[in-house]
Amino acid sequence: MFPYLPQAKLAAQIVAGLGVSKIVSDIVKNNVLVLNTFHKVTVNAGSFVLGAMLMDQSAKHISETVDTVVAMIEKKQKEDETETPEK
C-alpha cells in the first residue's frame, strides 16, 4: 500500500538525527568550558555518544509513530471497504 514507506522513514530519521546532533553539539559548545586537550577530547567524545544515543531514540520514535499512523490509515480503509453502501 505504501511502497516507499521504508525510504520515507529512513529520510525522516536521517533529518531528525542530524537535527538532534546539531542541537547537542551547540548545547555542549555553548555550555562547556574546554580548558585543555584532555577536556577537548573527552567533551567531544561525550558529545558524540550523547548525540548518538538521542539519534537512536529519535529514529525509534519516528519509526513507531509512522507505523502507528499507517496502521490507523489501513484500519480506516478496511472499515470503509467493509461498509456496504445502501441502495
C-alpha positions, 0 to 999 in steps of 0.5 A, spaced: 500 500 500 505 504 501 511 502 497 516 507 499 514 507 506 521 504 508 525 510 504 520 515 507 522 513 514 529 512 513 529 520 510 525 522 516 530 519 521 536 521 517 533 529 518 531 528 525 538 525 527 542 530 524 537 535 527 538 532 534 546 532 533 546 539 531 542 541 537 547 537 542 553 539 539 551 547 540 548 545 547 555 542 549 559 548 545 555 553 548 555 550 555 562 547 556 568 550 558 574 546 554 580 548 558 585 543 555 586 537 550 584 532 555 577 536 556 577 537 548 577 530 547 573 527 552 567 533 551 567 531 544 567 524 545 561 525 550 558 529 545 558 524 540 555 518 544 550 523 547 548 525 540 548 518 538 544 515 543 538 521 542 539 519 534 537 512 536 531 514 540 529 519 535 529 514 529 525 509 534 520 514 535 519 516 528 519 509 526 513 507 531 509 513 530 509 512 522 507 505 523 502 507 528 499 512 523 499 507 517 496 502 521 490 507 523 490 509 515 489 501 513 484 500 519 480 506 516 480 503 509 478 496 511 472 499 515 470 503 509 471 497 504 467 493 509 461 498 509 456 496 504 453 502 501 445 502 501 441 502 495 
